[in-house]
Amino acid sequence: MKLVTYVYRQATAYGVHLGESILDLALAAELAGWSLPKTGLAAFIAAGPSALDIARELIAQVERGVERGGLAAALLPAKDVTLLAPIPKPAKNVFCVGRNYVDHVAEGYQARGEQLKLPEFAQFFSKPPTAVIGPNEAFFHDPKVTEKLDYEVELGIVIGARGRDIAPDKAFAHIFGYTIINDITARDLQRRHDQWFKGKGLDRSCPVGPWIVTADEIEEVGALELTCHVNGALRQRAQVKQMIFDLPTIIASLSAGMTLEPADLIATGTPSGVGYAMNPPCFLQAGDTVLCEISHIGQLSTPIAAA
């Protein structure tokens, strides 16, 4: 199931992407005599398994042709809607994991002329809600703010079940689904401030989408392949199984003493191939387009525009 947040005729709603059409879940539930949250996808996620069961039954009704009757009003042409980030205004910062692929750690040390040392524990930082944008939304590059703008394709985890001190063997039970995140980074700010928040927290620096694929749709998370292209040229390619800290370790470590809640977003780290580590370094400029892709999830395109 591909869950989206979208704008249609100036109204924002959430639904299921069915290829050429989108099913407005809240409206479809109302037409069918059920009830789903009307306030957005975050509330739908928080509603738990019962909401997913209703969504599956509504999709089944559409597939059986019920849309010719009562559900027709809830079906919209996909070409007529504008997709937003699945969670357009997260209640919290987006949690992020740094330095989580061996080759990415290695390229960073090599670029700085230092000896390789792998992290012993997952390294966390965050991006504020104001950083979140959706597919095809532009990042506005202001050279007065940063001259070293970079990209990072990442697998995004969407938390479904609330939990604290989550054991690794229970971690997948807390995952609602997966999405794509581009951790756009101002490398000069990252180095200047000697921490990651400022360089990674600029407005519009966290493209997310194009949808959330529910966890049941992904048979083997480790086999998912991440790629990133800039202006059509391949820059990054890796599989999730190449992570230093796998998803259960990330969730267990992050939730230790800290509650994770439904619709929380976690970016799980990026592989090698980032611009600052190229020889010579190759940073993003206005006019560039970054295309992040993860197999079985989709594509997330972000144009870089002048401020």
Helices and strands as residue ranges (DSSP letters): E 2-8, E 11-17, E 21-24, H 25-31, H 41-46, H 49-63, G 66-68, G 72-74, E 75-77, G 78-80, E 82-83, E 94-98, H 102-112, E 123-127, G 129-131, E 132-133, E 139-141, E 149-150, E 153-159, G 168-174, E 175-182, E 185-186, H 187-192, H 197-200, E 206-214, G 215-217, G 221-223, E 225-230, E 233-239, G 240-242, H 247-255, E 265-267, G 275-277, E 289-294, E 298-306
